[in-house]
Amino acid sequence: MLSYASIMLLAGIGIPILAAMNASLGKYLNSPVAASAFAFFVAFCIALLALLLNEKSFLKEIATAPKHLFFAGTFIAFYVLSITFVAPHFGVGNAIFFVLLGQMLSAAIIDHYGLFGAQVNQLSLMRFSGILVMVFGIWLTQKA
């Protein structure tokens, strides 16, 4: 079975591929919004299939879940729409650089405060330094 790290590595590999493919589709369709809608349709179909294949019932838990958590999809929509629009003009590498920077900063804040039920992982000097090294490394790859 794949490890969590392997799964996330594959997911990370997919982000620039998604950006490039959706940006290209947006050019062909002359509409980044239409390209994004098709991406969401395919994603919805895959998620629905995974849901239907899952044995667990989730329907009774819906009523008890905090309502604001159901709006997480707005972040996906913003990401896909923005990357589809920005990548053809800014470059996939540049766009992903800022996506990664935003992910590292928001993840550090979420972990530090345990937001949304996340496991608390304090932002120590060592962790902050690691984030700076990652930012510098990503920046170097864009300048090379």
Buried (B, 14 or more C-beta within 10 A) or exposed (E): EEEEEEEEEEEEEEBBEBBBBBBBBBEEEEBBEBBBBBBBEEBEEEEEEEEEEEEEEEEEEEEEEEEEEEEEEEEEEEBBBBBBBBBBEBBBBEBBBBBBBEBBEEEBEBBBEEEEEEEEBEEEEEBEEEBEEEBEEBEEEEEE
